[in-house]
C-alpha cells in the first residue's frame, strides 16, 4: 500500500470569479499535502483566470491552463484529467469546496480497497454496515435500482483511480448526464467504495446548469432514458431477471413523469416526454395502475 499517493485535484472553470478563490483555498488548506491542483479555464469572460494565476504564484503545486476554445463541462473535465499525474483524480468544481481533512479521508478509504475503481462519498448512513465498504459491480447496480440511489452523485462526491478513468475513456460528453453515466460505466467492471458525508461541500446557486431541472421536465427525464439504455447494455452486470425488474421500474417512472408533466407543465411537454419514452398510451395506463 502506498503511504501517501499523489492526488490530482481537478478544477474546471467557466465564469466563477465569485467563488473560485474559496474553492482553491479549500484545497490549499488540506491536511493531506501530497496533491496537485490542476485548474483548467474554459475561456471565462470574467476574472477567474486572473484570480487562479494569483494562487499559482503562491503554491507550485497549482497549475493553471486555459483552453484554446470553449469545450463545455464534461469535455473540459476530460481535459483536466489529461494533465493529471496522480494516482487518484478528485474533482472540486470552482464553486464548491472540500473540507480540510477531505483528501486525507478519501485516500485513507480508497487505499483499503486497492482493487476498487472509484469511490463515492456524501452518502447517508447505511443501515447495515459502517463506511467505508466496497460493492462489486452487481451489488452496485442492485443498490441503485432496488435499494437506494447511488449513481446520482456529482463528480465532487467521487474519487477515481486515474488508470481506471483512462481505461473507461473518460466522460462521454453528455451534457449534465456525464457523471450519472460514468458511475454506471465504471461499475460495469470495477468495484466502488462507499464513503460518508462531511468530506466535501456542494454550493447551490442559480448560475448552475442544474437549475434547468426546476423549469424543464425533459432534463430529469433524460436520466431515466439513459438508465434504460445502460440497463439494456450487454455490459450491465445484472442477470436477466434483475434487468427485467429494473426496466419495469424505469417504465413506471417514465409513465409517472409523463403524467406529472401533464399536471404541472403542459400537454405539449407531456407529449414530448411520451415520444421519447416509446410507450403506448395503453402501456402508460397499465404502468400507472398496475403498480
N, C-alpha and C positions, 0 to 999 in steps of 0.2 A: 504493500500500500504506500503510495506516495504521501509524504508528510504534508507538504503544502503546495499542491499543484497550482499552476498559473490559471487564473480565471480571466477570461476576456469579457469585460463588461461592454456591451454594445448599446450605444445611444444614437438612435436615428432622430433627425431633427428637421422640422419644417415649421418656421414661424413660431418659435416657442420662447421668444425673448422674455416673456413674463415669468417663466417657470424654470428655464434651463439652469440658472445659477444654483437653485436649490437642489435640482437633480444631481448636478456634478458634485456639489458639496456633500451630498449624502453618500456618494461613493468614496470620496476622499476621507470621510470620517470613519470608514470601515475599520473594525478591529482586525480583520483579515487583511494582510498587507501585500500578498502576492497577487496583484491584479494589474491589468492594463485597461484603460478606458479608451475605447475607440468611438469617437464622435463623428458621424457622417451626416453632413448637412445636405439636404435635398433641394438646393437652390432657394434658400429662405430669402424673403424680401424685407426682413426686419434686421435687428441687431444680434440675432442668435449666434452668428459666426464670430463676431467681434467679442462677445461675452465668452464663448467657448475658447477662443485663442488666448484670452487673458488667463484662463486657468491652465492652458497648455504651457504657458511660460512659467507657471508656478510649480508644476509637477511633471517630470519627464515621463511618467507613466501614462500621461494623457496625450493622445494623438488626435488631431482634427483633420478631417478630409472633407473636400467639397466636390460634389458630383458635377460632371460637365453638363448634365441636363437633369431635369426632374424625373425621377424614376417611379415615384409612388411608394406607398407604405411598404408592402412586402418585398418588392424588388430591392428596395433600399435596405431592408433587414438582411437580405442575402449579400448585398454589397458590403455591409458592415462585417458580416461573418467572414468574408473573403480576406479581410485584413487581420483576422484573429490569429494569435499564436498559442493560445491557451489550450489546456485540456478540456475546459468547460466554457460554454457560451452562456452569458447571463444578460438578457435584455433588461435595460432600465430606460424606459422612454423619457424624453426630455421634459415631460410634465408630471412624472412620477418620482418616487423616491424609494430607497432601500434603507432599512434600519441599520444602525452601526454594526450590529452583530449578524446581519443578514447573510453576507457572503460566508462568514465563518460557519454558520449553521448549515447552509446549503452544501458546502464542501464536506462537512462532517457527515451529513446524512448520505450524500452520494457515495462517499468513499467506503461506506459499509456494504454497498451493493455494487461491486466493480463491474458486474455483467450488465447492469441496467443501462438503458439508452438515454433516459432523461428522468427528471423529477418534476413534480407539480406541488406547489405549496399553496398557502391561503385556503386550506380546506377545513371545513367544520370537523369537530371532533368525531372520530369514528366510535361507534357504539360497542365494538367488539375487541379492538386492539389499539394500542397506543402507537403514535408515529415515532419514527418512520417505519414503514413497511413496504414491501415490494409486491407488485401484481404482475403476473406474466400476461402475455397478450390476451389470452382467453378471459382471464379474470378481469382485466381492464375493460374489455368490451362488455362483459356481463355486468360490471358495476355501472357503466354508462347507461346501458339500455334496460336493465332490470332492477337496479337498486337505487342509485343516486347519481346525479350528473358528475362527470369527471372531466370531459374534454371541452368544457366551456371556458376554461381558464385562459386568460390573456398571456402573451409572452412574458410579461412582468412576473408572472407566477410560475415560471419554468426555469429550469437549469438543464442544459443539454450537453451531452458528450459531443464534442466537436467532430470527432471521426464518424459518429453515427449520423449527425446532421448532414455531413458531406455525403455519406453513403445514400441517404434518403433523397439527395438532390436539392436540399433546401426547401424553402416555401415555393409553392407553385405560382404565386402571384395573385390568387383570387382575392379581390378586394373585400376586406372585413372578415372573410371566412378562413383566412390562411392558417391561423393558429388552431382553430377547431379541426381543420383538415389535417394539419401536421401531427397532432396528437393521435389521430386515427392511424395515420400512415406509420408513425414510429411504433405504435402499439400493435401493428400487424406482425412485427418481428421481434421487438425488444420489450423488455420489462420496464415498468415505470415505478419510481419511488414516490410514495405519498408522504407529504410533509404538512406541518401545522400552519396556523395563521401567525401573524405578527412578525413576518420576515420582510415584507415589502408593503408599500403604501401606494394605493391607486387613487389618483386625483380625478374627480368628476367635474367637468365643465362643459359649457355649451359649444365650444370650438371643436369638440371631438366628433369624429365621424359616427360614433355610436349613437349620437343624438338623433340620427336618422331613424332609429328604431322606434322612436316615440311618435313619428309622423308618417311613416310608410310601412304598412303591414308586410310588404314584399321583402323588406330587409331581414327580419327574423325568419320569414318563411323560407328564405334561401338556405338557411341552416338545415331545415327539415329535408329539403330536396337533396342537399349534399349528403346528409346522413343516409338517405335512401340509396344513393349511388355507392357510398362506401360500404354499406352492408351487403350490397349486391356484388361487390368486388370479389374475385376469386381469392384474394389475399386476406379477406376477412377471417379471423380466427374462430368465429362461432361455428358450431355444427349446423346442419341444415334445419333442424327443428328450432334452434335458437334464432337462426336468421329469419325464419318464417314468423316467429313470435315478435321479433324486433320490427319487422316490416309491417306487421299488423298494428303495432303501436304507432308507427310512423303514419300509416294511413288514417288512423283515428285523429292524430294530431293535425294532419292536413285538413281533414274534414272539419275539425273544430276551428281551425284558422279561417277557413272559408266562411263558416257561419259567423264568426266574430267580426270578420271584415264587413259582412253584410250589415251587422248591427251597429258597428262603431265607426265605419268609414263610408263606404258607398257600394252600391251594387256593381259598379264598374270595377272597383278594386277586388271585390269578391270574385267576379268573373275572370279577372286576370289571374288570381290565385288558382281558380279551378282549371284554367287552361294549362297552367304549369303542372298541376297535380296529376293529370292524365286519369282522373277518376270520373266515372259517370255519375249522374245525379242519383241513380239508384244505389251505387256503391257508397256515396256520401251519406245518404239516408241510413243505409244499413250500418255503416261505421258508427254513426252517432247514436243510433237507437238500439244497437245490439251490444253495446259496451257492458 
